[in-house]
Amino acid sequence: MPSTFGITLVSAGSSIVESVDLESKVDVKILKDATGAYSAAQAISPEFSFSVRGKGAAPVSVGGSSGAPTGVSGKVIITSVKQTQNNEDWEAFEYSGSAYPNA
């Protein structure tokens, strides 16, 4: 009987993804009327920030645009890639980036 196991937000090729952190944020601009009461609000500049950790070779490179988690849209920029090797564990990677849906 087959079972589904693991993180499916990111496809890492032959590497194994251990964790994915995803944050979505937006700036809010509020307009007040002449009496100082709130009259309107608008969300502007949406942005996603994400980080991915796993084992194996890093499946992305700095400045790249692939490797964003599922659901992230717009212009993706990988801002940091870290690879770790030691004698007691598998080769590991960690990368992070941002995405701008309106870009």
Summary of the structure (lengths in Angstrom):
residues: 103
radius of gyration: 18.8
end to end distance: 44.4
largest distance: 67.7
contacts: 250
relative contact order: 0.25
helix: 0%
strand: 57%
